[in-house]
Amino acid sequence: MKHMKWWGWGDEDKEFDLSDKPALWPYIVENLEVDPDAAKISHPPICLENIRLDPPKRNEPFLAEIKSKIYTDHRERVVHSYGKSFRDLLRIRKGQIDRAPDGICYPESEQEVCDILRLAHKHNVVIIPFGGGSNIAGCLEAKGDRMILSMDMRRMDRLLEVDHPSMIARIEAGAMGPALEKKLNDAGMTLGHFPDSFEYSSIGGWVATRSAGMTSDKYGKIEDMVISLRLATPQGQIVTRTVPKSSNGIDVRHLCIGSEGILGVITEVTMQVHPLPAKKECYGYLFPDFESGVAAVYECVTKGVAPSMTRLNDPTKTALSFAFKTKEPFFVQLLGKLVKQYLKAKMDFTKVALLLVGYEGNQKKEAHAIYKKHGAFCLGQRPGRSFQKGKYDFPYIRDFVMDRGAIADVSETSTLWSNLLPLYYKSQKAIREAMIKVGAKPYCACHISHTYRTGASLYFTFGCKGTDLERYLAIKHAAEDSFMQNGGTLSHHHGVGYEHMPWMEQEISSMGMTALKALKQGLDPQGIMNPGKIIP
Ligand SMILES: Cc1cc2nc3c(=O)[nH]c(=O)nc-3n(C[C@H](O)[C@H](O)[C@H](O)COP(=O)(O)OP(=O)(O)OC[C@H]3O[C@@H](n4cnc5c(N)ncnc54)[C@H](O)[C@@H]3O)c2cc1C
């Protein structure tokens, strides 16, 4: 099984490439106050061999009965210790792993999953389901004195069945984004789910964390796509019926969606799929300011004009996007300069907001008219093309700046349209103030990337000089506190894990917590499933 780099994001052989983006490093140096020498790595990750792990705990009666192979080598244990949150990476790069899983198994069938869970329940062994390992909410952290087994689902990756007339596909939970989408495309279909982490995340993980992809405006969030599922719990299986809709009391399917491995292991999902779009286009528009962009996006939503992707950057995020610009041929550069000169005469470039819009149908004419009405200038397809080209490379930049002694992370929420700008202003202020309080130059950017009739998501990117957890946590806490105090949610799509757990009661009320605890107690009385996540 090929793993992501244990110390960071993505393929082990791939590094973030600055060479074709001349404006990017000066922009980062100015905003994150790092050493101008981009070649100088001041904070490299520790060597894998130097990470010290306690010897694996052995539950002998369990090991005597289990038939599945269990891997205990150093690299496997390190790779399965954490997800990819900033907190995870900060610790693993320093070799700080207090508790690694004691073993890793790779089940190949639902029966094998059920057998392992039955034995784990019998012998009190903890199970942590593992998809792609890409979560950023502390969903995989091992805790406690019992033997802990990480259950890596990636060998269960088959597309089991496609029902063309009904447009549904039955899929094993360990299927990873690119391979799954390829199989569906070969059958003339798409799932329409493309999170930024698409290349290294699994469908089971998406469903377990209630993920959102960049074309959610057209295809919905992952929970909108699940028709039915199968969840293996320590005490038996939950199986829901594959029907379009039903009135069958409390929706058990939705109790399993978002359960982050604390109730059981999702072994199979049946998903709504869609015909492959005949054409995909992505355009860029420049608005005079973020507020006019928000007004335009809102008008599109209320009028039912729904592009497949809407990504509206605030001025700081717009400046970051411009800094990503790659070297271009002379004539393109010249044309770009002329357009910029023309726009600079009309717009204040410190306030402009870049909107990237994906079209898969006939919405372009109507959307274009609405954007123009709100003062936008259409930049054509060039910004869209470069976004599409680099969209899965962007996450590599976090490792690059961490190597050079900087903090870079994201926090996201959603709220109603009536509260969108107030929450944006307040949270941005709270994040910036938290940075100033810890003595850092504040950098905070934001974009909107998922819209609904009732509201939208707000996705904050922040960064500053620093390598210590306390400094980072002060900023992260300020962001989450601000979301909760000002009408947002603790997370729109990253989930809870243990990192967002402190805000759970505020989010769902204390009776809501009581309901969750009862559910957990009923399905997993010994608490063997991914303990310490969602519920304290
Ligand atoms: C750079 C980057 C970009 C990201 N972009 C996005 C984005 O655009 N949209 C988005 O929604 N998220 C995004 N994420 C977060 C992350 O990719 C999602 O949370 C994703 O859904 C996790 O899937 P995974 O397969 O990697 O799950 P993992 O990280 O392996 O697991 C996540 C949780 O789900 C549980 N789980 C996994 N598989 C199963 C299963 N079969 N049964 C039961 N429980 C299971 C695990 O126990 C754990 O609690 C991003 C993360 C990074 C690092």
The ligand as an SDF file (V2000), in Angstrom:
LIG
                    3D

 53 58  0  0  0  0  0  0  0  0999 V2000
   -5.0370   19.6180    2.0250 C   0  0  0  0  0  0  0  0  0  0  0  0
   -6.3990   19.2010    2.4720 C   0  0  0  0  0  0  0  0  0  0  0  0
   -7.5140   19.6240    1.7750 C   0  0  0  0  0  0  0  0  0  0  0  0
   -8.7920   19.2450    2.2040 C   0  0  0  0  0  0  0  0  0  0  0  0
   -9.8670   19.6390    1.4770 N   0  0  0  0  0  0  0  0  0  0  0  0
  -11.1020   19.2360    1.8460 C   0  0  0  0  0  0  0  0  0  0  0  0
  -12.2400   19.6260    1.0920 C   0  0  0  0  0  0  0  0  0  0  0  0
  -12.1580   20.3250    0.0820 O   0  0  0  0  0  0  0  0  0  0  0  0
  -13.4520   19.1850    1.5130 N   0  0  0  0  0  0  0  0  0  0  0  0
  -13.5860   18.3920    2.6020 C   0  0  0  0  0  0  0  0  0  0  0  0
  -14.7010   18.0050    2.9160 O   0  0  0  0  0  0  0  0  0  0  0  0
  -12.5270   18.0250    3.3400 N   0  0  0  0  0  0  0  0  0  0  0  0
  -11.2950   18.4130    2.9790 C   0  0  0  0  0  0  0  0  0  0  0  0
  -10.2060   18.0170    3.7130 N   0  0  0  0  0  0  0  0  0  0  0  0
  -10.3880   17.1590    4.8910 C   0  0  0  0  0  0  0  0  0  0  0  0
  -10.3880   15.6460    4.5680 C   0  0  0  0  0  0  0  0  0  0  0  0
   -9.8180   15.3850    3.3260 O   0  0  0  0  0  0  0  0  0  0  0  0
  -11.8010   15.1080    4.6550 C   0  0  0  0  0  0  0  0  0  0  0  0
  -12.2070   15.1300    5.9990 O   0  0  0  0  0  0  0  0  0  0  0  0
  -11.9860   13.6840    4.0950 C   0  0  0  0  0  0  0  0  0  0  0  0
  -13.3590   13.4470    3.9890 O   0  0  0  0  0  0  0  0  0  0  0  0
  -11.3380   12.6010    4.9240 C   0  0  0  0  0  0  0  0  0  0  0  0
  -11.3660   11.4000    4.1760 O   0  0  0  0  0  0  0  0  0  0  0  0
  -10.2760   10.2640    4.4240 P   0  0  0  0  0  0  0  0  0  0  0  0
  -10.6330    9.1140    3.5560 O   0  0  0  0  0  0  0  0  0  0  0  0
   -8.9330   10.8090    4.2740 O   0  0  0  0  0  0  0  0  0  0  0  0
  -10.5960    9.8930    5.9340 O   0  0  0  0  0  0  0  0  0  0  0  0
   -9.5940    9.7050    7.1680 P   0  0  0  0  0  0  0  0  0  0  0  0
   -8.8340   10.9430    7.3930 O   0  0  0  0  0  0  0  0  0  0  0  0
   -8.8390    8.4530    7.0230 O   0  0  0  0  0  0  0  0  0  0  0  0
  -10.6610    9.5040    8.3320 O   0  0  0  0  0  0  0  0  0  0  0  0
  -11.4970   10.5520    8.7320 C   0  0  0  0  0  0  0  0  0  0  0  0
  -12.4970   10.0380    9.7640 C   0  0  0  0  0  0  0  0  0  0  0  0
  -13.4060    9.1520    9.1430 O   0  0  0  0  0  0  0  0  0  0  0  0
  -13.3340    7.8710    9.7370 C   0  0  0  0  0  0  0  0  0  0  0  0
  -13.4500    6.8880    8.6590 N   0  0  0  0  0  0  0  0  0  0  0  0
  -12.6990    6.7810    7.5490 C   0  0  0  0  0  0  0  0  0  0  0  0
  -13.1430    5.7610    6.7970 N   0  0  0  0  0  0  0  0  0  0  0  0
  -14.1910    5.2100    7.4530 C   0  0  0  0  0  0  0  0  0  0  0  0
  -15.0660    4.1300    7.2160 C   0  0  0  0  0  0  0  0  0  0  0  0
  -14.9790    3.3770    6.1280 N   0  0  0  0  0  0  0  0  0  0  0  0
  -16.0140    3.8560    8.1390 N   0  0  0  0  0  0  0  0  0  0  0  0
  -16.1450    4.5960    9.2480 C   0  0  0  0  0  0  0  0  0  0  0  0
  -15.3530    5.6350    9.5270 N   0  0  0  0  0  0  0  0  0  0  0  0
  -14.3930    5.9310    8.6420 C   0  0  0  0  0  0  0  0  0  0  0  0
  -12.0090    7.8160   10.4710 C   0  0  0  0  0  0  0  0  0  0  0  0
  -12.0470    6.9490   11.5790 O   0  0  0  0  0  0  0  0  0  0  0  0
  -11.8600    9.2530   10.8940 C   0  0  0  0  0  0  0  0  0  0  0  0
  -12.5840    9.4930   12.0620 O   0  0  0  0  0  0  0  0  0  0  0  0
   -8.9250   18.4110    3.3410 C   0  0  0  0  0  0  0  0  0  0  0  0
   -7.7870   17.9870    4.0270 C   0  0  0  0  0  0  0  0  0  0  0  0
   -6.5360   18.3870    3.6090 C   0  0  0  0  0  0  0  0  0  0  0  0
   -5.3280   17.9230    4.3690 C   0  0  0  0  0  0  0  0  0  0  0  0
  1  2  1  0
  2  3  1  0
  2 52  2  0
  3  4  2  0
  4  5  1  0
  4 50  1  0
  5  6  2  0
  6  7  1  0
  6 13  1  0
  7  8  2  0
  7  9  1  0
  9 10  1  0
 10 11  2  0
 10 12  1  0
 12 13  2  0
 13 14  1  0
 14 15  1  0
 14 50  1  0
 15 16  1  0
 16 17  1  0
 16 18  1  0
 18 19  1  0
 18 20  1  0
 20 21  1  0
 20 22  1  0
 22 23  1  0
 23 24  1  0
 24 25  2  0
 24 26  1  0
 24 27  1  0
 27 28  1  0
 28 29  2  0
 28 30  1  0
 28 31  1  0
 31 32  1  0
 32 33  1  0
 33 34  1  0
 33 48  1  0
 34 35  1  0
 35 36  1  0
 35 46  1  0
 36 37  1  0
 36 45  1  0
 37 38  2  0
 38 39  1  0
 39 40  1  0
 39 45  2  0
 40 41  1  0
 40 42  2  0
 42 43  1  0
 43 44  2  0
 44 45  1  0
 46 47  1  0
 46 48  1  0
 48 49  1  0
 50 51  2  0
 51 52  1  0
 52 53  1  0
M  END
$$$$
